[in-house]
Amino acid sequence: MRLNLKEILHVPGASLPFQSQLDLTQLDFYGERPFAHPVTIQGTVRNMAGALLLEGSAVSTLELVCDRCLKPFSQPLDLPVSTLLAETLEDEENDEIVLLEDGCLDLDELFTTALVLSMDSKHVCSEDCKGLCPTCGTDLNQGPCGCRKEIDPRLAALAQLLDKDE
């Protein structure tokens, strides 16, 4: 969605609200597609004494797979987005300001970039997820497995000392 900001570009105190839906179902993260539901974006662009400020949010539900136990789970997403907008940049090194194209802003591109950058590299269904047994693959959240703990060969001598004490 392109948002035309020409009406408020040179009017201090003016604002322009926006609301839209983003379809990001085709975004692929290492073989997973977490954006199974539409993303609702909404917010306002305000002219604050000649500077345009976009404040908004992206809301959706992510469909993820736990990196520890491999179970699918849903996670709510509510990402606040705040950025400055400008027609031209005086300082080329300032990459925090988004440039307008002919007085318009591509909301889809802005929010898609913000969502991709906010994605965690690791997803867990809960902080206390125990994951899978590396030997037999049993889900340790369901209970302990029957595997005997293997001792690291580098620490075998220490394990023998512990066995003598018992």
C-alpha positions as CSV (number, residue, x, y, z in Angstrom):
1,M,0.0,0.0,0.0
2,R,1.3,3.4,-1.0
3,L,0.5,6.2,1.4
4,N,0.3,9.7,-0.2
5,L,1.8,12.2,2.2
6,K,1.7,15.3,-0.1
7,E,-1.3,16.7,1.9
8,I,0.6,16.9,5.2
9,L,4.1,17.3,3.9
10,H,4.3,21.1,4.4
11,V,1.5,21.5,7.0
12,P,3.0,21.5,10.6
13,G,0.7,19.7,13.0
14,A,-1.2,17.7,10.3
15,S,-1.6,14.0,10.6
16,L,-2.7,11.1,8.4
17,P,-3.9,7.8,9.9
18,F,-3.5,4.5,8.0
19,Q,-4.6,0.9,8.3
20,S,-4.0,-2.0,6.0
21,Q,-3.4,-5.8,5.8
22,L,-0.2,-7.3,4.7
23,D,0.0,-10.8,3.1
24,L,3.5,-12.2,4.0
25,T,2.6,-15.9,3.6
26,Q,5.3,-16.3,0.9
27,L,8.1,-15.1,3.2
28,D,10.4,-18.0,3.8
29,F,12.7,-18.3,6.9
30,Y,15.0,-21.3,6.5
31,G,12.2,-23.5,5.1
32,E,9.5,-22.2,7.5
33,R,6.7,-19.8,6.7
34,P,5.7,-18.2,10.1
35,F,3.3,-15.6,8.6
36,A,0.4,-17.9,8.0
37,H,-2.1,-15.2,9.0
38,P,-2.5,-11.7,7.6
39,V,-0.6,-8.9,9.4
40,T,-2.7,-5.9,10.3
41,I,-0.7,-2.6,10.1
42,Q,-2.0,0.6,11.5
43,G,-0.8,3.9,12.7
44,T,-0.4,7.6,12.0
45,V,2.1,9.9,10.2
46,R,2.4,13.3,11.9
47,N,4.1,16.4,10.7
48,M,6.0,17.6,13.7
49,A,7.4,21.0,12.9
50,G,8.5,20.0,9.4
51,A,9.6,16.5,10.3
52,L,7.4,13.5,9.5
53,L,7.1,10.9,12.2
54,L,5.5,7.5,11.5
55,E,4.2,5.7,14.6
56,G,2.4,2.4,14.1
57,S,2.2,-1.3,14.8
58,A,2.0,-4.6,13.1
59,V,-0.2,-7.2,14.7
60,S,-0.6,-10.9,13.8
61,T,-0.1,-14.5,15.0
62,L,3.0,-16.4,14.0
63,E,3.0,-20.1,13.3
64,L,6.3,-21.5,14.4
65,V,8.1,-24.7,15.2
66,C,10.0,-25.0,18.5
67,D,13.8,-25.3,18.0
68,R,14.1,-27.6,21.0
69,C,11.2,-30.1,20.9
70,L,10.1,-29.6,17.2
71,K,6.4,-29.1,18.1
72,P,4.4,-26.4,16.2
73,F,3.1,-23.5,18.3
74,S,1.5,-20.1,17.8
75,Q,2.9,-16.9,19.1
76,P,1.2,-13.5,19.1
77,L,3.1,-10.7,17.4
78,D,2.6,-7.0,18.2
79,L,5.5,-5.0,16.8
80,P,5.7,-1.2,17.4
81,V,7.2,0.7,14.5
82,S,8.5,4.3,14.8
83,T,10.5,6.1,12.1
84,L,11.3,9.4,10.7
85,L,10.4,10.2,7.0
86,A,12.0,12.8,4.7
87,E,11.9,13.8,1.0
88,T,15.6,14.3,0.9
89,L,18.6,13.6,3.1
90,E,21.1,16.2,4.0
91,D,23.4,13.6,5.6
92,E,23.9,10.5,3.5
93,E,25.1,8.5,6.5
94,N,21.7,8.7,8.3
95,D,20.1,5.4,7.4
96,E,17.4,5.6,10.1
97,I,15.4,8.0,8.0
98,V,13.1,6.6,5.3
99,L,13.0,8.5,2.1
100,L,9.7,9.3,0.4
101,E,9.3,8.6,-3.3
102,D,7.5,11.6,-4.9
103,G,5.7,12.4,-1.6
104,C,4.6,8.8,-1.1
105,L,5.6,6.0,1.3
106,D,5.5,2.3,0.6
107,L,4.0,1.0,3.8
108,D,4.3,-2.7,2.7
109,E,8.0,-2.4,2.2
110,L,8.6,-0.4,5.5
111,F,6.6,-2.9,7.6
112,T,7.9,-6.0,5.9
113,T,11.5,-4.8,6.6
114,A,10.7,-4.1,10.2
115,L,9.0,-7.5,10.6
116,V,11.9,-9.4,9.0
117,L,14.5,-7.6,11.2
118,S,12.5,-8.3,14.4
119,M,12.3,-12.0,13.8
120,D,14.1,-14.1,16.4
121,S,16.7,-16.5,15.2
122,K,15.6,-19.1,17.7
123,H,12.0,-20.0,18.6
124,V,11.0,-21.9,21.7
125,C,7.5,-22.9,22.7
126,S,8.2,-22.0,26.3
127,E,11.3,-20.9,28.2
128,D,11.4,-24.1,30.2
129,C,11.1,-26.4,27.2
130,K,13.5,-29.4,27.8
131,G,13.7,-30.4,24.1
132,L,14.5,-33.8,22.8
133,C,16.9,-36.5,24.1
134,P,20.0,-36.4,21.8
135,T,20.3,-40.1,22.0
136,C,16.8,-41.6,21.5
137,G,14.8,-38.5,20.5
138,T,12.2,-38.7,23.3
139,D,10.4,-35.5,24.1
140,L,11.8,-34.6,27.6
141,N,8.8,-32.4,28.3
142,Q,6.7,-35.6,28.5
143,G,9.1,-37.1,31.1
144,P,12.6,-38.6,31.3
145,C,13.8,-41.1,28.8
146,G,15.4,-44.4,29.6
147,C,18.8,-43.5,28.2
148,R,21.9,-43.7,30.4
149,K,23.8,-40.5,30.5
150,E,27.0,-40.8,28.5
151,I,30.1,-39.5,30.1
152,D,32.4,-37.3,28.1
153,P,35.6,-39.4,27.6
154,R,37.6,-36.3,28.6
155,L,35.9,-36.4,32.0
156,A,35.9,-40.2,32.5
157,A,38.7,-40.0,35.1
158,L,36.8,-37.5,37.2
159,A,33.6,-39.7,37.0
160,Q,35.6,-42.6,38.4
161,L,36.6,-40.5,41.3
162,L,33.0,-39.6,42.0
163,D,32.1,-43.4,41.9
164,K,34.7,-44.2,44.5
165,D,33.3,-41.6,46.9
166,E,29.8,-43.2,46.8
